[in-house]
Amino acid sequence: MSEKNNYTQLIEKLDAFIRKFYLNQLIRGSLYSLALLLVLFLGLNFLEHYFYFSSDVRKVMFWSFVGISALALGRWIFEPLLHYFHLGKVISHEQAATIVGNHFGDVKDKLLNVLQLKHQADQHPDQDLLFASVNQKTEEIKLVPFKSAIDLGQNRKYLKYSLPPLLLLILILFVNSSLITDSTLRLIENDREFERPAPFRFVVDKENLEVIQYADYDLKVKVDGEALPNDIFIDFDNVQYRLTKEDASTFLYKFSNVAKNVDFRLFSGKVASESLTLEVLKKPNITSFEVKLDYPAYTGRPDEDLQSVGDLVIPEGTNINWLFDAENTENLFIRFDGA
């Protein structure tokens, strides 16, 4: 009975060693996978950031990354993880014994011999002698720490592959995250076409693009960006005009006697603004008015209705009603001098 117990303990030690063997592969594979995927991720993002590839090229880049990621994670992480839980085909006790024996040279032959003797004992009619031999050889090696044949700490040397790209990614996200986020978005949304951003943009106060009909309007355009243009042009009614440069980032244009809405676009070189509209507010106008005079009784004068008369000399106590006809007007206010 003791022989079998000793052998069971030996097998348990080999099983523990096999689990540590695959744990070691899992740690190493995780570092390899992290290094490969980070380098690939950063490389693809840098290429897309500087070259703005077409939709087809980005699609190839994206699915290549997905494919390589799947292969790396499957081979280096999921496979040893499954083997750690003894799922799938794992190394045999004989293979584990060989690995342990390579580390502890004086026990290699003894380990393999124990396994062979146990296999023979299971098939031999006279088992007692073989089990005694198994027990003797097991006693000789039972104090050997099989698991120490694998030093998980040695995986620290693989940090040199994964740590630099990881630190680089963190630095980029901290300093200029758009370099990563914008490129990643374009790689993911590879069915869309993206235009390379312009080196500058036009800034116009859209809230104040309004002018009273037949009045003049001064358009101020600010330019914001890394490379400012020397000239800006405005295009409306199929005609282009040059804006007046006030300073390096400010340009002016004067619309004269604006009678109707003006759709226009600003441009400089290949950079153009969105379509903008200068909205005309129709000029308010009083077309006519009527004055109704209700004279006081003491005057004995009949009431009068006057058309478009602005100057009045009337007795004290007269009630006056004004009726106005106006266009393009919502409210009308009258102010009297001295009132």
C-alpha positions in Angstrom: 0.0 0.0 0.0 2.8 2.4 0.9 4.4 1.7 -2.5 1.3 2.9 -4.3 1.1 5.9 -1.9 4.7 6.9 -2.7 4.0 6.6 -6.4 0.8 8.6 -6.1 2.7 11.4 -4.4 5.3 11.3 -7.1 2.6 11.6 -9.8 1.0 14.5 -7.9 4.4 16.2 -7.8 4.8 15.7 -11.6 1.2 17.0 -12.2 2.1 20.1 -10.1 5.2 20.5 -12.2 3.2 20.2 -15.4 0.8 22.9 -14.2 3.7 25.2 -13.4 5.3 24.4 -16.8 2.2 25.7 -18.5 1.9 28.6 -16.1 5.4 29.6 -17.1 4.4 29.3 -20.8 1.3 31.5 -20.1 3.3 34.3 -18.4 6.0 34.2 -21.2 3.3 34.1 -23.9 1.4 37.0 -22.3 4.6 39.1 -22.4 5.3 38.0 -26.0 1.7 38.8 -27.1 1.7 42.1 -25.4 5.0 43.1 -27.1 3.8 41.9 -30.5 0.4 43.5 -30.4 1.7 46.8 -29.0 4.4 47.1 -31.6 1.9 46.2 -34.3 -0.8 48.5 -32.9 1.7 51.5 -32.7 3.2 50.8 -36.1 -0.2 50.7 -37.9 -1.4 53.8 -36.1 1.8 55.8 -36.9 1.5 54.7 -40.6 -2.1 55.8 -40.7 -1.4 59.0 -38.9 1.2 60.1 -41.4 -0.1 58.7 -44.7 -4.0 58.7 -44.4 -4.5 55.5 -46.4 -7.5 54.7 -48.5 -10.4 52.7 -47.3 -9.1 49.5 -48.9 -5.6 49.8 -47.4 -7.0 50.5 -44.0 -9.3 47.5 -44.3 -6.3 45.2 -45.0 -4.4 46.8 -42.1 -7.3 46.3 -39.7 -8.0 42.7 -40.5 -4.3 41.8 -40.6 -4.1 43.2 -37.0 -7.1 41.1 -36.0 -5.7 38.0 -37.6 -2.3 38.3 -36.1 -3.8 39.1 -32.7 -6.0 36.0 -32.8 -3.1 33.8 -33.8 -0.8 35.2 -31.1 -3.4 35.1 -28.3 -4.5 31.6 -29.3 -0.9 30.2 -29.5 0.7 32.0 -26.6 -2.2 32.6 -24.1 -5.3 30.4 -24.7 -3.4 27.2 -25.5 -1.2 27.1 -22.3 -4.2 28.3 -20.3 -6.2 25.3 -21.5 -3.3 23.0 -20.8 -2.9 24.5 -17.3 -6.3 23.1 -16.5 -5.4 19.8 -18.2 -7.7 20.5 -21.2 -6.4 19.2 -24.5 -3.2 17.3 -25.1 -0.6 18.0 -22.4 2.9 16.8 -21.9 3.2 13.2 -20.5 4.7 12.3 -17.1 7.7 10.9 -19.0 8.2 14.2 -20.8 7.8 16.1 -17.5 10.3 13.7 -15.9 12.8 14.4 -18.7 12.5 18.2 -18.1 12.9 17.8 -14.4 15.9 15.5 -15.0 17.6 18.0 -17.2 17.5 20.4 -14.3 18.3 17.9 -11.6 20.8 15.7 -13.6 21.2 13.1 -10.9 17.5 12.1 -10.8 16.7 11.9 -14.5 17.3 8.2 -14.9 15.7 7.4 -11.5 12.5 9.3 -12.4 12.2 7.6 -15.8 13.0 4.3 -14.2 10.3 4.7 -11.6 7.7 5.4 -14.3 8.9 2.4 -16.4 8.8 0.1 -13.4 5.3 1.2 -12.4 4.1 0.5 -16.0 5.7 -2.9 -15.9 4.2 -3.6 -12.4 0.7 -2.9 -13.7 1.2 -5.5 -16.4 3.2 -8.1 -14.4 1.6 -10.9 -12.4 4.2 -10.7 -9.6 3.8 -7.1 -8.6 5.2 -7.1 -5.1 8.9 -7.2 -6.2 8.4 -4.4 -8.7 6.4 -2.3 -6.3 9.2 -2.7 -3.8 11.7 -1.4 -6.4 9.3 1.5 -7.2 9.1 2.4 -3.5 12.9 2.3 -3.1 13.6 4.5 -6.0 10.7 6.9 -5.1 12.2 7.3 -1.6 15.5 8.3 -3.1 14.0 11.2 -5.1 10.9 12.2 -3.1 12.7 15.2 -1.5 13.6 16.6 -4.9 11.5 19.9 -5.4 10.3 19.2 -9.0 8.6 22.6 -9.3 11.8 24.5 -8.6 13.0 23.2 -12.0 11.0 26.1 -13.4 11.8 29.7 -12.2 8.9 31.9 -13.0 11.1 34.9 -12.1 13.2 34.4 -15.2 10.3 35.7 -17.3 11.3 39.2 -16.1 13.9 39.2 -18.9 11.0 39.3 -21.4 9.8 42.6 -20.0 12.4 44.2 -22.3 10.1 43.3 -25.2 6.8 44.5 -23.8 7.6 47.3 -21.5 9.1 49.8 -23.9 6.1 49.8 -26.4 3.7 50.0 -23.4 5.5 53.0 -21.9 5.6 54.6 -25.4 1.8 54.1 -25.8 1.2 55.6 -22.3 3.4 58.6 -23.1 1.7 59.3 -26.4 -1.8 59.0 -24.8 -0.7 61.5 -22.2 1.0 64.0 -24.5 -1.1 63.8 -27.7 -3.8 61.2 -27.4 -5.4 62.2 -30.8 -2.4 60.7 -32.6 -3.7 57.3 -31.4 -7.4 57.8 -31.0 -7.9 59.4 -34.5 -5.9 56.8 -36.3 -7.5 54.0 -34.5 -11.0 55.4 -35.4 -10.1 55.5 -39.0 -8.7 51.9 -38.9 -11.8 50.6 -37.3 -14.2 52.6 -39.5 -12.4 51.3 -42.6 -15.5 51.5 -44.8 -15.5 55.3 -44.6 -13.3 57.8 -46.5 -11.5 60.4 -44.4 -9.9 63.6 -45.6 -6.6 64.7 -44.3 -7.2 67.7 -42.0 -6.3 71.1 -43.3 -3.2 72.9 -41.8 -5.6 75.7 -40.9 -9.3 76.6 -40.5 -11.5 79.6 -41.1 -13.2 81.0 -38.0 -16.3 83.2 -38.7 -18.8 84.5 -36.2 -21.8 82.7 -37.7 -24.2 84.1 -35.1 -23.8 87.6 -36.4 -24.0 86.9 -40.2 -26.9 89.3 -40.5 -27.3 92.7 -42.1 -30.1 95.2 -42.6 -31.2 95.3 -46.2 -29.2 97.8 -48.4 -26.7 98.3 -45.6 -23.0 97.4 -45.7 -21.5 94.5 -43.8 -17.9 94.0 -42.7 -16.9 90.3 -42.6 -14.1 89.4 -40.3 -12.3 86.1 -40.8 -9.9 84.6 -38.3 -7.5 81.9 -39.4 -6.4 79.3 -36.8 -3.8 76.6 -37.5 -0.2 75.6 -37.7 0.5 77.1 -41.2 -1.4 80.3 -41.8 -2.1 81.4 -45.4 -0.9 84.6 -46.9 -4.1 85.2 -48.9 -7.8 84.3 -48.5 -10.4 84.6 -51.2 -14.2 84.7 -51.0 -16.5 83.2 -53.6 -20.1 84.3 -54.2 -22.2 84.7 -57.3 -19.5 82.7 -59.1 -16.9 85.4 -58.6 -13.9 85.4 -56.4 -12.5 88.3 -54.4 -9.4 88.7 -52.3 -9.8 89.6 -48.7 -7.9 92.4 -47.1 -5.2 91.2 -44.7 -5.3 93.0 -41.4 -2.6 90.9 -39.6 -1.2 87.4 -39.9 -4.4 85.7 -38.7 -7.1 88.3 -39.5 -8.7 89.1 -42.9 -11.5 91.5 -43.8 -14.1 91.8 -46.6 -16.8 94.4 -47.0 -20.2 93.6 -48.5 -21.7 96.8 -49.9 -25.4 97.7 -50.3 -26.6 94.1 -49.5 -30.0 93.6 -51.1 -30.6 89.9 -50.6 -29.1 86.8 -48.9 -25.6 86.0 -50.0 -24.3 82.5 -50.1 -20.5 82.4 -50.0 -17.5 80.3 -49.3 -14.0 81.1 -48.2 -10.9 79.4 -49.6 -7.2 79.5 -49.8 -5.3 77.0 -52.0 -7.0 73.6 -51.5 -8.5 74.5 -48.2 -12.1 75.7 -48.3 -14.7 76.6 -45.7 -18.2 75.2 -45.5 -21.0 77.1 -47.3 -21.9 80.2 -45.3 -24.9 82.6 -45.7 -25.0 86.3 -45.0 -28.7 86.8 -44.1 -30.4 90.0 -45.1 -32.9 91.5 -42.7 -35.5 93.4 -44.7 -35.5 97.1 -43.9 -38.5 98.2 -41.7 -40.6 100.8 -43.4 -43.7 102.8 -42.6 -45.8 103.0 -45.8 -48.5 105.2 -44.4 -50.2 106.3 -41.2 -53.6 107.9 -40.2 -54.2 110.3 -37.3 -57.6 110.3 -35.7 -58.3 113.5 -33.7 -61.0 113.5 -31.0 -61.4 117.2 -30.0 -62.7 118.2 -26.6 -66.3 119.3 -26.4 -65.5 122.9 -25.4 -64.0 123.5 -28.8 -67.2 122.6 -30.7 -64.9 121.2 -33.5 -65.9 118.0 -35.2 -63.5 115.0 -35.0 -61.0 114.7 -37.9 -59.1 111.9 -39.7 -55.8 113.0 -41.2 -53.6 111.0 -43.6 -49.8 111.0 -43.2 -49.8 114.3 -41.3 -46.9 114.6 -38.9 -47.1 118.2 -37.7 -50.1 118.9 -35.6 -51.4 122.0 -33.7 -54.3 121.0 -31.6 -56.3 122.2 -28.6 -55.4 121.0 -25.2 -57.4 117.9 -24.2 -57.5 116.4 -27.7 -57.3 112.6 -27.9 -55.1 111.4 -30.7 -55.0 107.8 -32.2 -52.3 106.9 -34.7 -52.8 104.0 -37.1 -49.7 102.9 -38.9 -49.2 100.7 -42.0 -45.7 99.2 -41.9 -43.7 96.5 -43.6 -41.0 94.2 -42.3 -41.9 95.4 -38.8 -42.8 93.5 -35.7 -42.9 96.4 -33.2 -43.1 100.2 -33.5 -42.2 102.7 -30.8 -42.9 106.5 -30.8 -40.8 109.0 -28.9 -41.9 112.6 -28.2 -39.4 115.3 -27.5 -39.8 116.4 -23.9 -42.1 113.5 -23.0 
